[in-house]
Amino acid sequence: MVTHVVMWRFNDPADIDEAIEKLRALNGTVAGATSIRVGRNMNSGSSAYELVLCSEHESFEDLAAYSADPAHQEVVAWMSERV
């Protein structure tokens, strides 16, 4: 089992809700992921991240398939403009 964790800080916090929707929409639709969980950080400290994604994969090959999936790549492109 492989767990992939990504944390973000946004340029504009108004984008967080849309990011959550886009990331949650990947669950069950992208190759290689057995689960995708997305949550907002409730810690408001200055070093805290605002959003976290945890995805589970059976193997590193499945993680690579998830990373290469076109739906995942679309969300990556959207996110890269906002973080």
Number of C-alpha atoms within 10 A of each C-alpha: 10 15 15 14 13 11 15 18 15 17 11 9 11 9 13 20 12 11 18 17 11 18 20 17 15 19 16 12 13 19 20 22 24 17 15 20 15 19 14 15 13 10 10 9 7 6 8 13 17 17 19 16 17 14 19 18 21 13 14 14 12 18 21 14 17 22 17 14 16 13 17 20 13 11 15 14 10 13 18 10 9 15 13
